Amino acid sequence: MKHALGSDLLLAIKYMFGFLDEQADRHQIPDADIHHTWKKNCLLLCFWLNMIKNRQVLFNIYKSSSTDACPSVLA
């Protein structure tokens, strides 16, 4: 059975959110707002981290090893 990239991505996000829920249960954090904030922040931070580290995909530019080291420190 062939999976589309979107379904694989959704499965990864579902797994990550499940992991965050398990950690909240493990550490006895009952506040649903905290769970929501963790999930919201991890998606946004992962997106921006990827855009900073892999800017050649977004801007179609050459990435030398010296210019690659600087954003990796920021990320």
N, C-alpha and C positions, 0 to 999 in steps of 0.2 A: 504494500500500500504506500503510495507516494503522498508525502505531506508538503504543504505549501510553507514557504518561509514564515508567513504570518502566523500560522498555527504553531510552528515551532517556537516562535517568539512568545506567543501567548502562553504556551506551556512553561517556558522558562520563567516568565513573570509570575505565573500561578505558583510554581515551585518556590520562588523567592518570597512571595507573600505568605505562603504556608510556613516557610522557615521563620519569618518574622513573627507570625502568630504563635508558633511553637516557643520561640524565645520569650515572648511576652508572657505566655502561660508558665513557662519554666521559672521566670523571675517574678511571677505573681504581680503582673502589671495589668489591672483590670480596666483601666481607663481606655475607652474606645478611641478617644481623640489622639492618644499617644500612638496607638496602632495605626491610625489613619496617617498621622504625621510621618511615622517611619516609612510607610509605603510611598507616600507622596514624595518625600525627600529622596529616597533611594532611586526612584525612577528619574527624577529631575537631575540628580547628581550624576547618575550613570550616563545620561544623555550628554550633559555638558562636559563631563570628563572625557568621553569619547570624542566629542567635537574638538576639544582642546588638543588632545593627543594625536588625533588623526585628521588634522585640518586640511591635509592634501586631498582628502575625499570631498570635502565641502567646497574648497576653493580651487581645486585642480592645480596645485602648485607642487614644485619639486621639494622634497624633504631631505636635506642633508643630515648627516649624523650629528653635526654640531647644533643645528637648529632643532633637531629632534630632542636633544638633551634638555633644553630650557623648558619647554612646555611639560616635559615629564616631571620636572621638579615641581612645577605649579600644580599639576594634576595630582 
